[in-house]
């Protein structure tokens, strides 16, 4: 047994360099192979800005208390301009942005006949009303980025003003068609949010969004009908938009500011 061990040990020492050489050969990949390997590069988004225009349609209705039979209706006129600033939440969390905009759109209601009785409700003789409004949304945006694609979710508040009203109905008098009453409320505000995606071809981005707008501003004084029995009407709208945005600065990669900061550190050293 001892003779066998004494014979094996020299053999191991003799062939060790060959084994190590074989291992080196296995790790020596050819240039052709290395050229064929695809490395997934993670996109690191800069704190850049966007400015763009949107156009779309709105699906309008109201939340009434007490409840009233109604149906939703489309108005193909919702447009505006937005500014978006990308950055980090609290300086730490990436993929965050703040967005502000100015939009022109519509709110309204459209009553329908009760299925059992056939009775149709109205407000001041109007079976339908359309409000023209201007609004300023202030939204927080969370996004996930890829090279040429982006997913977005928005949530925030908005404030607005009802510019004009059009009452539609058989029993609406001519003077009431576009008249705001003293009991009507024109100030609008509430919650807004939604989701969307973007196609990115720097420096241009094409955005598609679906947004929900829930008003906290009733369309009339709650006691306009009775000082003892309150009524409320809150707009509840869904908007679908498409927009073209332009990048103000580089989306990713080194910006001019980054290059200047690097040059300053090389010349003057770390501060």
C-alpha positions in Angstrom: 0.0 0.0 0.0 2.8 2.4 0.9 4.5 1.6 -2.4 1.3 2.5 -4.3 1.0 5.8 -2.6 4.6 6.7 -3.2 4.0 5.9 -6.9 0.8 8.0 -7.2 2.2 11.2 -5.6 4.9 11.8 -8.2 2.4 11.2 -11.0 0.1 13.9 -9.5 3.0 16.4 -9.2 4.0 15.5 -12.8 0.6 16.1 -14.4 -0.4 19.1 -12.3 1.0 21.7 -14.7 -0.9 20.1 -17.6 -4.2 20.2 -15.6 -3.7 23.8 -14.8 -2.9 24.6 -18.4 -6.1 22.8 -19.6 -8.1 24.9 -17.2 -6.6 28.1 -18.6 -7.5 27.0 -22.1 -11.1 26.4 -21.2 -11.3 30.1 -20.0 -9.6 31.5 -23.0 -12.7 32.4 -25.2 -12.3 33.4 -28.8 -13.0 36.9 -30.0 -15.8 35.6 -32.2 -17.5 34.1 -29.2 -17.1 37.2 -27.1 -18.5 39.4 -29.9 -21.6 37.2 -30.0 -22.3 37.6 -26.2 -25.1 40.1 -25.4 -24.8 42.0 -22.2 -28.0 43.6 -20.9 -27.3 47.2 -19.9 -29.4 48.7 -17.1 -30.8 52.1 -18.0 -29.9 54.7 -15.5 -32.3 57.7 -16.0 -31.0 61.2 -15.4 -32.9 64.0 -13.7 -34.2 65.4 -16.9 -37.3 67.3 -17.8 -40.1 66.9 -20.4 -42.5 69.4 -21.9 -45.4 68.2 -24.1 -48.9 68.6 -25.4 -51.8 66.2 -25.1 -55.1 65.6 -26.8 -57.9 63.2 -26.1 -61.5 62.5 -25.2 -63.4 62.5 -22.0 -66.2 60.1 -20.7 -68.4 62.3 -18.5 -70.9 61.6 -15.7 -71.8 62.7 -12.2 -72.1 61.2 -8.7 -75.4 62.5 -7.4 -76.7 62.3 -3.9 -79.5 61.3 -3.8 -78.9 59.0 -6.7 -80.2 59.9 -10.2 -80.5 57.7 -13.3 -78.0 58.8 -15.8 -75.7 57.6 -18.6 -72.1 58.5 -19.5 -71.3 60.4 -22.7 -68.2 61.2 -24.7 -66.9 64.6 -25.6 -63.9 64.6 -28.1 -62.2 67.7 -26.8 -59.7 67.4 -24.0 -56.3 69.0 -24.4 -53.5 70.7 -22.6 -49.8 71.2 -21.9 -47.7 69.6 -19.2 -44.2 70.0 -17.7 -42.6 67.0 -16.0 -39.5 67.0 -13.9 -37.8 63.7 -13.2 -35.8 63.2 -10.0 -35.5 61.2 -6.8 -38.1 61.2 -4.0 -36.5 62.6 -0.9 -33.2 62.5 -2.7 -33.1 58.7 -2.5 -35.7 56.8 -4.4 -35.3 56.8 -8.2 -38.0 56.6 -10.9 -40.0 59.5 -9.5 -41.3 62.7 -11.2 -43.5 65.7 -10.5 -45.9 66.9 -13.2 -47.8 70.1 -13.6 -50.2 71.0 -16.4 -52.9 73.3 -17.8 -55.9 71.6 -19.5 -59.2 72.5 -21.1 -61.9 69.9 -20.9 -65.5 69.2 -19.9 -67.7 67.9 -17.2 -71.4 67.1 -17.2 -74.4 64.9 -16.7 -77.0 63.2 -18.9 -80.1 61.7 -17.3 -81.9 58.7 -18.7 -85.5 57.5 -18.2 -86.2 55.1 -15.4 -86.7 51.6 -16.9 -89.8 50.9 -14.8 -91.7 54.2 -14.8 -90.2 56.0 -17.8 -89.7 59.1 -15.8 -86.6 61.3 -16.6 -85.2 63.6 -14.0 -83.9 67.1 -14.7 -82.2 70.1 -13.1 -83.6 73.5 -13.9 -85.4 71.8 -16.8 -82.2 70.3 -18.2 -82.0 66.7 -18.9 -78.3 67.1 -19.9 -75.7 69.7 -19.0 -72.1 70.2 -20.3 -69.6 72.3 -18.4 -66.5 73.8 -20.1 -63.7 73.8 -17.5 -60.0 74.8 -17.2 -57.9 72.8 -14.8 -54.4 72.7 -13.3 -53.3 69.2 -12.2 -50.4 68.7 -9.9 -49.4 65.0 -10.0 -46.7 62.7 -8.7 -45.5 60.2 -11.2 -43.9 56.8 -10.7 -42.3 55.2 -13.7 -40.3 52.1 -14.9 -37.9 52.8 -17.7 -36.5 50.7 -20.5 -34.4 51.8 -23.5 -37.4 52.7 -25.7 -40.4 52.1 -23.4 -41.7 53.5 -20.2 -44.6 52.6 -17.8 -46.2 55.4 -15.8 -48.6 55.8 -12.9 -49.8 59.2 -11.8 -51.7 60.4 -8.7 -52.3 63.9 -7.3 -54.7 66.8 -7.0 -56.2 69.3 -9.4 -57.9 72.7 -9.2 -60.2 74.1 -11.8 -62.9 76.6 -12.8 -66.1 76.0 -14.7 -66.1 78.6 -17.6 -69.3 77.9 -19.3 -72.5 75.8 -19.1 -74.9 74.5 -21.7 -78.2 73.1 -20.5 -80.0 70.8 -22.9 -83.7 69.8 -22.5 -87.2 70.2 -23.7 -88.2 72.5 -20.8 -85.0 74.7 -20.6 -85.8 78.4 -21.2 -83.7 80.3 -23.7 -82.2 82.5 -21.0 -81.2 79.5 -18.9 -79.2 77.7 -21.6 -75.9 79.3 -20.8 -76.7 81.0 -17.5 -75.0 80.2 -14.2 -77.3 80.7 -11.2 -76.4 82.2 -7.9 -76.7 78.7 -6.4 -74.3 77.1 -9.0 -70.7 76.6 -8.0 -68.0 77.2 -10.5 -64.9 76.4 -8.5 -63.7 72.8 -9.1 -61.1 70.7 -7.3 -60.5 67.1 -6.4 -58.4 64.0 -7.0 -56.8 62.9 -10.3 -54.8 59.8 -11.2 -54.2 57.1 -13.8 -51.7 55.1 -15.7 -50.1 54.9 -19.1 -47.1 54.1 -21.2 -44.6 55.9 -23.5 -42.7 55.1 -26.6 -39.3 56.7 -26.3 -37.2 57.9 -29.3 -34.9 60.5 -27.7 -35.3 63.4 -27.7 -39.1 62.7 -28.5 -41.5 60.7 -26.4 -45.0 59.6 -27.3 -47.3 59.2 -24.3 -50.6 57.4 -23.9 -52.6 57.8 -20.7 -55.9 56.9 -19.1 -56.8 59.4 -16.3 -59.6 59.4 -13.7 -60.8 62.7 -12.3 -63.0 62.7 -9.2 -64.3 66.1 -8.2 -64.8 67.2 -4.6 -66.5 70.4 -5.7 -70.3 70.0 -6.1 -71.9 71.8 -9.0 -74.5 73.6 -6.9 -75.0 74.7 -3.3 -76.2 71.6 -1.3 -79.2 73.5 0.1 -80.3 75.2 -3.1 -83.5 73.0 -3.2 -84.2 72.9 0.5 -82.5 74.2 3.6 -83.3 70.9 5.4 -82.6 68.3 2.6 -79.1 68.6 1.1 -78.3 67.5 -2.5 -74.8 67.0 -4.0 -73.5 66.6 -7.6 -69.8 65.7 -8.1 -68.3 65.3 -11.6 -66.7 61.9 -12.2 -64.8 61.7 -15.5 -62.5 59.4 -17.4 -60.0 60.9 -19.9 -58.0 59.1 -22.6 -55.1 61.1 -24.1 -52.1 60.8 -26.5 -49.3 63.3 -26.3 -46.0 64.3 -27.9 -43.2 65.3 -25.5 -39.8 66.8 -26.0 -36.9 66.0 -23.6 -35.1 69.0 -22.1 -31.8 67.4 -21.4 -30.3 63.9 -21.8 -32.5 61.0 -20.6 -29.5 58.9 -19.7 -25.7 59.1 -20.2 -23.5 61.9 -19.1 -24.9 65.4 -19.4 -22.9 68.6 -20.0 -23.2 69.4 -16.3 -21.8 66.0 -15.3 -18.9 66.4 -17.7 -18.1 69.9 -16.3 -18.2 68.5 -12.7 -15.8 65.7 -13.7 -13.4 68.2 -15.3 -13.6 70.5 -12.3 -12.7 67.6 -10.0 -9.8 66.6 -12.2 -8.4 70.2 -12.2 -9.2 71.2 -8.6 -9.5 67.8 -6.9 -12.3 66.5 -4.7 -14.2 69.1 -2.7 
